[in-house]
Amino acid sequence: MKKVLLILLSFFSWMSISLAQEDYTPNAKSAILVDSLSGKVLYEKNADEKLPPASMTKLASMLLIMESIDNETLKFDDMVTISEEAANMGGSQVFLQAGESYSVRDLLKSIAIASGNDAVYAMSEKIGGSHEEFVNMLNKRLKEIGAVNTNFVNAHGLDAEGHYSTARDMSIIARELLKHEKILEYTSIYEEYLEKNDGSRIWLVNTNKLVRYYNGVDGLKTGFTKTAGYCLTATAKKDNFRLISVVMGEDTSENRSADTVKLLNYGFNTYKVDLLNKKNEVVKELEIEKGNKSKVNAILKHDVSILRKKSDAGINYDTSVKINDIKLPLKKGDVVGKLEVLDNGNVIKSEDLIIDEDVSKINYFKHLYNSFKNIISGN
């Protein structure tokens, strides 16, 4: 009996060790795979190890660019004059000359496709007033979104003392950037020409080869320096399921791509997303008192999706609607409640409900008139 128990213990110990040693990224120093929508981690390896991120730094720079466009302090058609400092950047470049002017759109393409250090430096000066101030803005914003193990000393990612991030933080930055879906219009381009001021053209080729060779990949950013090795933050979408993968410290570009493919294949083969409700779907009609409208729709701000393993049996989810106290006036897009998804009575997901039109408050006499009219009409 003792021998049998020892054999069983040995077997289970071997099984646990085998499972613990399963490694989808054998060539990476660190890696992570997350569901883009929920942020749930599906795989990780040394994900909090601080390492140089190389040009993956530009994900954070692109985040500030997109946020500046969204808050209307910057426009795609705005022109940016290239400084001497920007023109003299080392590393990957698109060979911009001092004194030339390019649109924000062209510079963003140069960053997203060809990883132009000169382009991102020029954009840092445009947004921050100086490269140094832009870097301060970067670090402040990264702390706000939860990338607390990251510190940048430049906007481009060339090796520098004190310039580091982690695979987990890079996935957080990528998730935040993907809230600006238009960025994928640039990161998904495999090749394009940049029209120079002198009439010549620069051929921009995406440093992320998976954009062409892996179905569903539409971003995000590669990186390489001798210190950092080969790095890649990638994203891919199949059906309604988007993944973000990060690999850092790879020894070759081929292994960088191979490990990323293994991660994405693992995610898409193992997990799926159940889409329960679609963005803008009407969930409830709200009755409004003392408003210029008597009724208004509460709609979903985002899709409501649940991530689960494909091996799990189908689950029947219940939903519950929670409406806030309504206080007028309300603007289109204001949050008025939540839709909660329940599994066996436990809330496993909630999504904001917003209104689909403005509602203003009417004065007392108008309210009295409407009430009287309803009585007369029998409503």
Phi, psi and omega in degrees: 000319179297320179297320179297316179297319179296319178297316179296317179298318179297319180297311181293326176296317178297319180297315181294321179294319180298316180294319181295330183271357179299123189226112179276350181230067187295340184260356185264146173287323178211157182197161175203151174227126182227153170283122186299323185288310185266338186081005180295133180277125181258340179197141174209152179212112181049042190292344181253012177285127181282121184221157174292129184268356183053221187286357171298342172309326184295344173300317179292321178297319178293329177298314179294326176297311182294323178293324177295322177292318181295323180271009171066024170271356181211145178234152180301329183270357176300143180263142182236126179271133184278126180274169175300319181296318179294316183294333184263014178295146175269188178071207182292132184220164169245014169061051174282144182254143178303136180092343176288159178233136179225154178285156174304321180300313182293322179290323178295320175299318181296327178284310187291324184268304190257002177058043184291113177295323178295322180293316182289327177295317178298320179291326178296321178291324179296316185277315186269348186087330174206159179298319182298316180292324177299318179297322176298318177298319179302307185296323177296315182294321181296322177296323181296326183269359175100007176274070192277349180255028181238139171217125180248141175246359173208171185265354188248330176106003174298144186305134177204149179298133180082010179255108186205164173204188178226163177300320180296315180295323178296325177291325177294315178298318180297318179300318180293319179296322182290350172295339176259083191300337181297337180300332181292339175295336181261315183289343181271352180286129178275317179210145179196162179256141172259122179281118179277163182298330183272007178094349177281172181230143175252130179278115178264122178239131184297129178287346177264093186294341181293341175304325179268326195254356177235120182298121178106341179286126179226022177169182013234298187205133174269174173201147174201129162216166179299324180285316184282334190075199181265129184231156176201125165257116183241157172221144179216148180230132173229126188057238181253023186242115179246132178248152170236128177238149176224131169233140181226147175074030177284154184271340177218160177293329179294317178291326175302313179291319183297316181292324177296318178298318178300317179297312182295318178299317178301313182297311183289330180280337187259327187240162173213166179241127173268117177273112184270315181217148183262151174309139179074004176293136178285122181260323182205144173264122183263137174270131185247128175261141177060032177243163178288351172233139182276336181219149179210150182271136170262118184241164181281134179287325180222168170301149173251110184231149178237126177273134176208162177287143178297333181286343178288145176292157178302141183244137175264113183265145171259156177231153178222138181254127177244122181250134178286169169292125184275123177236124181272152003278162177235144176254150176308128181099351177294142179283128181239359180170195180218149167257121180255138176255130184240141173235113184054040176086351181262133179286119180249352182195142172220147181222141182294142169256134180235162177268154188260007177200162178289147174225122178255162181270135178262159182283173186301315184292324177294320178297318180296320179296315180297319180296317180296319179297322178294323180294314181298321182278353178085014180275000000 
